[in-house]
Amino acid sequence: MTENTIPRALSQNEIILLIPATINVEELINSATSYNKEIDTYKLLSFISLVVTKTVKYNFDKSKYTSHKKGNIHSGELKKLLGNDYKTYYDFLYDEKILSTRSPYSIDKKGETFGYGFTSFHLFKRLNLVVFNPTKSVKFDNYFNNSYTKKCEETLYNLFDKTKFSIDFNLAENILFSKYFDNIPHNLDKKYSAYHGSLKQLKKFLNGEYSFTRKKKYYERKPSGRFYSPLTNLNKNIRNLLYYEGEKLQQLDVKNMFPYLLSQHLTKIANINQKRIERLQNCSDFKTKYELNISYTTKDYLYTNRLEKYFVEKYGMLFPQKPTGSFITGGYLSKQGYSEYFSLDKPKSLFQYSYSHSLQFNKKFHPSVQQDSQVTNHSQRFHKTTKGNWIPKSNLYPNSYSKSKDLNDNSNLATLYTESFKSFTSAEEVNSKKKLYSNYISTKTFKSLMDKEVTNFNTLTVKGIIYNHFIDPFKNNTGLSKWILKYEEEFNEHYNGLYKQDRALTKKLFISMLYARNNHYIEEQKVFKSLFPILYDLIREEKKGDHTIITNELFDLEADIIVDTVARGLIKQKIKTFTIHDCIAVQEKNIDISKLKLEEAFISRFGNCPKIELE
């Protein structure tokens, strides 16, 4: 077949069979005719194909295929395929040294179930896809996981028709074989399982053995979450070769979909509370990232919240505005000529209380302190404690707020709140909290840092570089030798140190970490915590008790956008559209309009859009 030739779709009567390449089909058919004229050629080859498919199973826990020497087949299934004389077919294939001895009856299955497998010469060998046209049409019924899926997803599954899909399946097999076996064998069993399982799914797809799954929440009347179709189970290399109605199918992929949706979800759960503040202030990664040195207690938290409340009630804001003309009248800041609010960025240091700070503070604002520091003896105004600390002798705070530098200098975020608030507390209580102010970081600042992390995380996902951001930290934390082993374990191919390989493994580990329980993927969690300590705390707290809660939430959100908004909308416009989780597959002529529909869906909901590219 030339490169530009469009592959032919199978007719309704044609069927694809999976046969070990070590079996010469023509010779086998001639031998069968000599052995017993009652043997049907199609049934004989179907029996072999059935054994091929039964000896590979999908492991849902590991999300991988596993090949076995034998697969269990119930006698009822054999009777349906071969008739009551199914043992004749087995005896012939056993005599031809194609099938091995059946394993004993399985007590775990009702009825007669035996294990069928190939002899060593044909076991775990390269496979061929063979087209056969039986005398009697074979049609497979669609499988639905529940009645709601069958009823509600008709718009999506009605597009699946074996006579409309086409692929060069010989080319597909060659690509898979090259992918897994071109290099020196490594983890040969696992590589063969990936190859074996991928061809099994292609066989089922081409034969129209379709299954459709979508979960239903108990409190909703329709399915929700991800929609699983035959396309989602196909190997990515195979999907790239598909045609529909003679036109190439192209996949529009939303880059960084899962972390992007996570950044949107985090805005919902981002909140500051007493326990979170305590955890973060005891978190070395948090203090290191923001260069903090904080001592803060539960009692301090409650007290400072009362203080914040006072300032809001007094001034309508947490921090007083900067006066355009700085002057003091009777110990109070003049309220004339207020300018704009000043903003707070990341502080250089939050541990500000010291003798020099107190000196500047009292010199500048206390009515009883002279403005000329050179003629004022600080020992007259300060008392040295038994611990060597200097504290003001006055029991009252000054009556206004300022910094030792200009008000717009954000390096002194923890400088004292100052105001005479008679209705708020007694002078004695205020005096007992003087050290609190020097160590104080407000809940507003915590919220600001939290919002900053969420925004930064979202920006990385929108730009499509979130996984790039973690490549070096993950790789360095793991070590090169372990990194190589992990890659080859996950992808069943040789590691060549390519960027795309590093990114693929980083993506796999990153998403797996978010899927998993809090006590799994510890090393990856350490890296994430060092880069996003607040987000780490949010995610970890959210997953306590049910580690699937975030995953399910994001799957629902993903499906709502991709399946229920974009795909359904395009299908209503007569555009053939298929969903593959965070991708949609459309014919080449519909790429532009489909991409526009995707962008509109994200922008209308979130105000921005992640990168959308052809797979």
PyMOL commands that set and color helices and strands:
alter all, ss='L'
color gray80, all
select helices_A, chain A and resi 25-35+41-54+75-82+86-95+147-152+154-157+169-181+188-207+230-233+236-239+257-269+274-281+284-290+298-315+355-365+373-375+378-381+410-412+427-432+434-438+443-462+466-478+480-491+499-515+522-531+533-543+549-572+588-606
alter helices_A, ss='H'
color red, helices_A
select strands_A, chain A and resi 15-20+56-59+64-67+70-74+113-117+127-132+143-144+165-166+211-216+223-228+243-244+247-254+328-329+332-333+382-384+390-392+577-580+583-587+612-614
alter strands_A, ss='S'
color yellow, strands_A
deselect
rebuild
show_as cartoon
